[in-house]
Amino acid sequence: MSTIHLIRHAKAKNRVEWSEPDEVRPLTKRGRREALALAERLADEHLGRLVSSPYLRCVQTLEPLAVAVDLPVETTDELAEGACGESVAALLLSLAAERPLACCTHGDVVYDVLRFVADEGVLLDGPRDSPVASTWILAAESGRFAGARYVEPPPR
């Protein structure tokens, strides 16, 4: 069995107040603290890979973890905002076949992936509309999702 840590990015600057392209909207001070706390939480998970949406807020969420585990943050458009949940689920399963990983993406993508996971018969013990900096730990076995556990965001 392999493990996927599916993370919704940490707190980013306000979308409405941000005047530059959304792809470069960074984390807030609170978001940077959440990213550090996520790194502390996941540093001992023996992760083999860190994969992120190319959006700055997602990459910044994984950067402290990348330093802690000495791995690069790989980016893929397949985890970008608006991505298809079923396609992302297939990507996660293919990546998890290699080794445990942490992936950072957006709320809409997490929601869609969880809908797919639930439709596959996996019981979800937390909110599909996951708050920022929360994590879903997905178990993968034989190319399918075998379990899901929700982890609250780090304390603020």
Secondary structure as GFF3:
##gff-version 3
##sequence-region A 1 156
A	DSSP	beta_strand	2	8	.	.	.	ID=ss1
A	DSSP	three_ten_helix	22	24	.	.	.	ID=ss2
A	DSSP	alpha_helix	29	42	.	.	.	ID=ss3
A	DSSP	beta_strand	49	52	.	.	.	ID=ss4
A	DSSP	alpha_helix	56	69	.	.	.	ID=ss5
A	DSSP	beta_strand	73	75	.	.	.	ID=ss6
A	DSSP	three_ten_helix	77	79	.	.	.	ID=ss7
A	DSSP	alpha_helix	85	96	.	.	.	ID=ss8
A	DSSP	beta_strand	101	105	.	.	.	ID=ss9
A	DSSP	alpha_helix	107	119	.	.	.	ID=ss10
A	DSSP	beta_strand	135	141	.	.	.	ID=ss11
A	DSSP	beta_strand	144	151	.	.	.	ID=ss12
###
